[in-house]
Amino acid sequence: MKLTPEQIIELENETIQICQELIQFPSVNYGEGKGDEKAIAEYVVKKLAEVGIKSESIESAPNRVNVVASIAGRDQSRPGLVLHGHIDVVPADAADWSVDPFGGVIKDGFLWGRGAVDMKDMDAMILATVRMWSRIGYQPPRNILLVFFADEEAGSTYGSRWLVKNRPELFKGYSEAISEVGGFSINITGDKRIYLVEAAQKGIQWLKLTAKGTAGHGSFVNKDNAITTLSDAVSRIGNYEWPQLETKTNQKFFRRIAEITGDKYDASDVKPLIKHLGKAAKMIGATISNTANPTMLNSGYKENVIPQTASAVVDGRFLPGYEDQLHQTIKKLAGDDIEIEIIVRDIALEVDFAGPLVEAMCNAINSEDPEGIPVPYLMSGGTDNKALHDLGIVGYGFSPLRLPKELDFFSLFHGVDERVPLDSLKFGVRVLYNFLENV
């Protein structure tokens, strides 16, 4: 149902207002089970109820609350679409910010605050869209399941993973999903504007490395020092040059970049093409190989005592299809004297950038930006789509934003002075609305 110009303005303004109000809920996730989404979940329930949309609040642990609502589509014979976001955010130290991170401040054409890009902007777009549907009596083409997850920022134990395990019936009849970290623009060489639609994600292996040695006095010669053994292993891992690996998503992505820029595509070495990606180069550059970064060290209890053990944590990320390569390489680099324990593991994802859903995304972007070029990309992190994958649901990252070319968008994820342009929010909800009308 085509909106009138007045309704479009109403949709845009409500998106900004809802996003501002969402930011003002400090739904901080500190990890280790320490989080509280109760108040923001109650707000989501209220905004849905105001327009007659019934929802269910699901508490997976004290104050860890998820919100689920279903919207009936016109064609009940088709599998439905899961439209999901998370309502928790990472912590923010107000002393580091130029504004109150939970003030929802609007200035300089931006909406500022923790969660503005991760991912209360998309939550606001979703809420504004379905509220407009209810006001005008619109019914989407197929069933839509709205899910606002808790705990995404700390492994989804109390959010998507809990719901998939304990309430799988909620997702019965749904085959596809869209969520965060995709559909936004970057400017590349030639001032061409591409839109990165997330079609793949790296997997995770967080590894604990432990070295054992002989304890003793710090003044003695000790060739069996656990810290020395561990340090050598950590240094080898941290300095290792991981080889480039090809995935089907990166093949499509870099072929397209070469085509757009007129540069050469060499499957064996795509690094020269990364220079065209501007501020996105840092993130995309981490997706052409496995990676492993030492992140934590722990040993010792007194200055003059050589400890018996030393441990480190390595954040390993593997490309789809290359988990064994990551683990075996780290094992070899660590050496025989290091014990390796997997403390956190999650799958990699990769889906086809083809089919009606992808066409609807591309068409929706081009309806608002005819010169925009949608391309699939592989993300170095992960989203709640990984949990839904366990139920056979195919997920994409599509939270559309047209961004100013000078904005370093990737640095704003979990960053100081996180903010989203107001015009980008308006663009995004128009694109999302168009997309959802044609899925």
C-alpha positions in Angstrom: 0.0 0.0 0.0 1.7 3.2 -1.2 2.0 5.8 1.5 1.1 9.4 1.0 3.8 12.1 1.4 2.4 13.0 4.8 2.5 9.3 5.9 6.1 9.0 4.8 7.0 12.1 6.9 5.1 10.6 9.8 7.0 7.3 9.4 10.4 9.0 9.3 9.7 11.2 12.3 8.4 8.4 14.4 11.5 6.3 13.6 13.7 9.1 14.9 11.5 9.6 18.0 11.4 5.8 18.8 15.2 5.5 18.3 15.8 8.4 20.6 13.5 6.9 23.3 15.1 3.5 22.9 18.6 5.0 23.5 17.3 6.6 26.7 16.9 3.1 28.2 20.4 2.1 29.5 19.9 -1.6 28.6 23.5 -2.3 29.2 24.9 -5.9 28.9 28.0 -6.3 31.1 28.4 -10.0 30.2 28.6 -13.0 32.6 24.8 -12.8 32.9 24.8 -9.2 34.1 22.3 -7.4 32.0 18.8 -5.9 32.3 16.4 -5.6 29.3 13.2 -5.5 31.4 12.4 -1.7 31.1 13.2 -1.5 27.4 11.2 -4.6 26.7 8.2 -3.1 28.5 8.6 -0.1 26.2 8.6 -2.2 23.1 5.5 -4.1 24.4 3.8 -0.7 25.0 4.6 0.7 21.5 3.2 -2.4 19.9 0.1 -2.4 22.1 -0.7 1.2 21.3 -1.6 0.2 17.8 -3.2 -3.1 18.7 -0.3 -5.5 18.2 -0.2 -8.2 20.8 3.1 -9.4 22.0 4.7 -11.8 24.5 7.4 -10.9 27.0 9.6 -13.9 27.6 11.9 -13.7 30.7 14.8 -16.2 30.3 16.4 -15.1 33.6 15.7 -12.4 36.1 15.4 -9.1 34.1 16.6 -10.8 30.9 13.6 -10.2 28.7 12.8 -10.9 25.0 9.7 -9.7 23.2 8.0 -11.7 20.4 5.0 -10.7 18.3 3.5 -12.2 15.1 1.8 -10.3 12.3 -0.4 -12.3 10.0 0.3 -12.1 6.3 -2.0 -12.3 3.3 -0.7 -15.6 2.1 -0.7 -18.1 4.9 0.7 -20.9 2.6 4.1 -19.2 2.3 6.9 -19.6 4.9 7.2 -16.5 7.1 9.9 -14.0 7.6 11.6 -13.3 11.0 12.3 -9.6 11.5 14.6 -9.4 14.5 16.8 -7.0 16.5 18.5 -7.0 19.9 17.6 -4.5 22.6 20.8 -4.8 24.8 23.9 -2.6 24.3 27.5 -2.7 25.4 28.6 -0.5 28.2 29.6 3.2 27.7 31.9 5.3 29.9 30.2 8.7 30.0 33.6 10.3 30.8 34.8 9.4 27.4 31.8 10.8 25.5 31.1 14.4 24.3 27.4 13.8 25.1 25.4 11.7 27.6 25.6 8.2 26.0 22.0 7.5 27.2 20.6 11.0 26.5 19.4 10.4 23.0 20.9 13.8 22.0 20.1 15.2 18.6 22.8 17.6 17.3 24.7 18.3 14.1 22.2 16.2 12.1 22.9 13.1 14.1 21.2 11.1 16.8 23.8 10.3 19.5 23.9 7.6 22.0 24.9 4.0 22.9 23.0 1.7 20.5 22.4 4.3 17.8 24.0 2.0 15.3 24.1 -1.3 17.2 21.2 -1.7 16.9 18.4 0.5 18.2 18.3 2.3 14.9 17.0 -0.9 13.2 14.7 -1.7 16.2 13.2 1.8 15.7 12.7 1.2 12.0 10.9 -2.1 12.7 8.6 -0.6 15.3 7.8 2.5 13.2 7.0 0.3 10.2 4.7 -2.1 11.9 3.0 0.7 13.8 2.3 2.4 10.4 0.9 -0.9 9.1 -1.6 -1.1 12.0 -2.7 2.5 11.6 -3.5 2.2 7.9 -4.8 -1.4 8.1 -2.0 -2.9 5.9 -1.3 -6.6 5.9 2.1 -7.8 4.7 2.5 -10.4 1.9 3.4 -13.2 4.3 3.6 -13.8 8.0 6.1 -11.7 9.9 7.6 -12.7 13.3 8.9 -9.7 15.3 11.6 -10.7 17.8 13.5 -8.3 20.0 16.2 -10.4 21.6 18.0 -9.9 24.9 21.7 -10.7 25.5 23.1 -10.5 21.9 26.1 -8.5 23.1 27.3 -11.3 25.4 26.7 -14.5 23.4 22.9 -14.6 23.3 22.7 -17.1 26.2 19.5 -15.4 27.5 18.3 -14.3 24.1 18.2 -16.0 20.7 19.9 -19.2 21.9 17.5 -19.5 24.9 14.5 -19.0 22.7 15.7 -21.4 20.0 16.3 -24.1 22.7 13.3 -23.5 24.9 10.6 -22.0 22.6 11.4 -23.4 19.1 7.6 -23.5 18.4 7.7 -19.7 18.0 9.7 -20.0 14.8 7.7 -22.9 13.2 6.7 -21.9 9.7 9.4 -19.3 9.3 12.2 -19.9 6.7 14.1 -16.6 6.4 15.3 -13.7 8.6 16.8 -10.3 8.4 18.6 -8.3 11.1 21.6 -6.1 11.7 24.9 -5.1 10.2 24.0 -4.9 6.5 22.3 -2.8 3.9 24.4 0.3 4.7 26.4 2.3 2.1 30.1 2.9 1.8 31.8 5.0 -0.9 34.6 3.4 -2.9 37.0 4.5 -5.5 35.3 6.6 -8.2 32.8 7.8 -5.6 30.7 4.8 -6.3 28.2 4.0 -3.6 27.9 0.3 -2.7 25.5 -1.2 -0.1 26.9 -4.1 1.9 24.3 -6.8 2.5 25.6 -9.3 5.0 25.5 -12.8 3.5 28.2 -14.5 5.6 29.7 -14.4 9.0 33.0 -15.7 10.5 32.8 -18.4 13.1 34.4 -18.1 16.6 36.9 -20.1 18.5 38.0 -18.5 21.7 40.8 -20.5 23.0 42.6 -20.8 26.4 46.2 -21.6 26.1 48.0 -23.0 29.2 51.7 -23.6 29.9 53.0 -25.5 32.8 56.5 -25.2 34.3 58.5 -25.5 37.5 57.7 -23.0 40.2 60.7 -21.4 42.0 62.4 -18.4 43.3 62.6 -15.4 41.0 66.3 -15.1 41.5 67.2 -18.6 40.3 68.0 -19.7 36.7 64.9 -21.5 35.5 64.7 -23.0 32.0 61.2 -24.4 32.7 59.4 -21.1 33.1 55.7 -21.3 32.2 55.5 -17.6 31.4 58.4 -17.9 28.9 56.9 -20.9 27.2 53.5 -19.2 27.0 55.0 -15.9 25.8 56.8 -17.7 22.9 53.6 -19.4 21.9 51.5 -16.2 22.1 54.1 -14.3 20.1 54.1 -16.9 17.3 50.3 -16.9 17.1 50.0 -13.1 17.3 52.6 -12.5 14.5 51.5 -15.3 12.2 50.6 -14.2 8.6 47.4 -16.0 7.8 47.0 -17.1 4.2 44.2 -15.7 2.1 41.3 -18.1 1.6 38.4 -17.9 -0.9 34.8 -18.0 0.0 31.8 -17.8 -2.3 30.7 -14.5 -0.8 34.1 -12.9 -1.0 34.5 -14.1 -4.6 31.3 -12.3 -5.5 32.2 -9.2 -3.5 35.7 -8.7 -4.9 34.7 -9.6 -8.5 32.1 -6.8 -8.2 34.6 -4.4 -6.7 37.1 -5.0 -9.5 34.3 -4.6 -12.1 33.1 -1.3 -10.5 36.5 0.2 -10.1 38.0 -1.1 -13.4 40.7 -2.9 -11.4 42.0 -6.5 -11.9 40.5 -9.4 -10.0 43.0 -12.1 -9.0 41.4 -14.8 -6.9 44.8 -15.7 -5.4 45.4 -12.2 -4.1 42.5 -9.8 -3.5 44.5 -7.5 -1.2 45.1 -4.9 -3.9 41.4 -4.4 -4.2 41.0 -3.6 -0.5 42.5 -0.1 -1.2 39.2 0.8 -2.9 37.1 0.3 0.2 37.9 3.5 2.1 37.1 3.3 5.8 35.6 -0.2 5.4 39.0 -1.6 4.5 39.9 -2.5 8.1 36.8 -4.7 8.6 36.7 -6.2 5.1 40.5 -6.9 5.3 39.8 -9.2 8.2 37.5 -11.4 6.2 39.9 -12.7 3.5 41.6 -15.1 6.0 41.3 -16.7 9.3 42.5 -14.6 12.2 43.8 -15.2 15.7 44.5 -12.4 18.2 45.8 -12.9 21.7 43.6 -10.8 24.0 44.3 -11.9 27.6 47.2 -13.0 29.7 47.2 -14.4 33.3 49.9 -15.6 35.5 51.8 -15.1 38.7 50.9 -14.0 42.2 54.1 -12.4 43.6 57.0 -10.5 42.1 59.8 -12.9 43.2 58.0 -16.2 42.5 58.2 -18.0 39.2 54.7 -19.4 38.7 53.9 -23.0 37.9 51.3 -22.1 35.2 50.5 -19.3 32.8 47.5 -18.9 30.5 46.4 -16.7 27.7 43.2 -16.3 25.7 43.2 -16.1 21.9 40.2 -14.7 19.9 40.1 -17.0 16.8 37.8 -16.2 13.9 37.4 -18.7 11.0 35.9 -18.3 7.6 33.0 -20.6 6.4 34.5 -24.0 5.7 37.9 -23.3 7.4 37.4 -24.0 11.1 39.8 -27.0 11.0 42.5 -24.9 9.4 42.2 -22.3 12.2 42.5 -24.8 15.0 45.2 -26.9 13.5 47.3 -23.9 12.7 47.0 -22.5 16.2 47.8 -25.9 17.6 51.0 -26.1 15.5 52.0 -22.5 16.3 51.5 -23.0 20.1 53.7 -26.1 20.2 53.5 -29.4 22.1 54.1 -27.8 25.5 50.8 -25.8 25.4 47.4 -27.1 26.4 44.6 -25.7 24.3 41.0 -25.5 25.4 38.1 -24.2 23.4 36.2 -21.9 25.8 33.7 -20.4 23.3 32.8 -21.7 19.9 30.2 -20.6 17.3 29.5 -21.5 13.8 30.3 -19.6 10.6 27.5 -18.8 8.3 27.2 -18.4 4.5 24.1 -18.1 2.4 23.4 -17.5 -1.3 23.1 -14.0 -2.5 20.3 -14.9 -4.8 16.5 -15.5 -4.8 13.4 -13.5 -4.2 14.4 -12.1 -0.8 17.7 -10.8 -2.1 16.0 -9.3 -5.1 13.6 -7.5 -2.8 16.5 -6.1 -0.8 18.2 -4.9 -3.9 15.1 -3.4 -5.4 14.2 -1.6 -2.1 17.7 0.0 -2.0 17.4 1.1 -5.6 13.9 2.5 -5.1 15.6 5.1 -2.8 19.0 5.2 -4.4 19.0 4.3 -8.1 22.8 4.7 -8.3 23.4 2.4 -5.3 25.0 -1.0 -5.9 24.0 -3.8 -3.5 26.7 -6.4 -3.0 27.1 -9.3 -0.6 29.8 -9.2 2.1 31.3 -11.4 4.8 31.2 -9.9 8.3 34.0 -10.5 10.7 31.7 -10.7 13.7 28.3 -12.5 14.3 24.6 -11.9 14.9 21.6 -13.7 16.3 21.1 -15.2 12.8 23.6 -17.9 14.0 21.1 -19.2 16.6 18.2 -19.1 14.1 20.4 -21.2 11.7 20.0 -24.1 14.1 16.3 -24.1 13.2 17.0 -24.0 9.4 16.2 -20.3 9.1 18.3 -18.5 6.4 19.4 -15.1 7.7 20.8 -11.9 6.2 22.1 -8.6 7.6 19.8 -5.9 6.2 19.4 -2.7 8.3 19.6 -0.2 5.5 21.3 3.2 5.8 22.6 5.6 3.3 25.6 7.1 5.0 27.7 10.3 4.4 30.9 9.3 2.5 33.1 10.9 5.1 31.6 9.0 8.1 33.7 6.2 9.5 30.7 4.0 10.2 32.6 0.8 11.4 34.3 2.7 14.1 31.0 3.7 15.7 30.1 0.0 16.5 30.8 -0.1 20.3 32.7 3.1 19.9 32.8 6.4 21.8 30.3 9.0 20.5 28.2 6.4 18.7 25.7 8.2 16.4 23.6 7.8 13.4 22.7 10.5 10.8 19.0 11.5 10.9 18.8 11.5 7.2 20.2 7.9 7.2 17.4 6.8 9.6 14.8 8.4 7.3 16.3 6.6 4.3 16.5 3.4 6.2 12.9 3.2 7.2 11.7 4.0 3.7 13.9 1.2 2.3 12.8 -1.2 5.0 9.1 -0.4 4.4 9.5 -0.9 0.7 11.3 -4.2 1.2 8.7 -5.6 3.6 5.9 -4.7 1.2 7.6 -6.9 -1.5 8.7 -10.0 0.4 
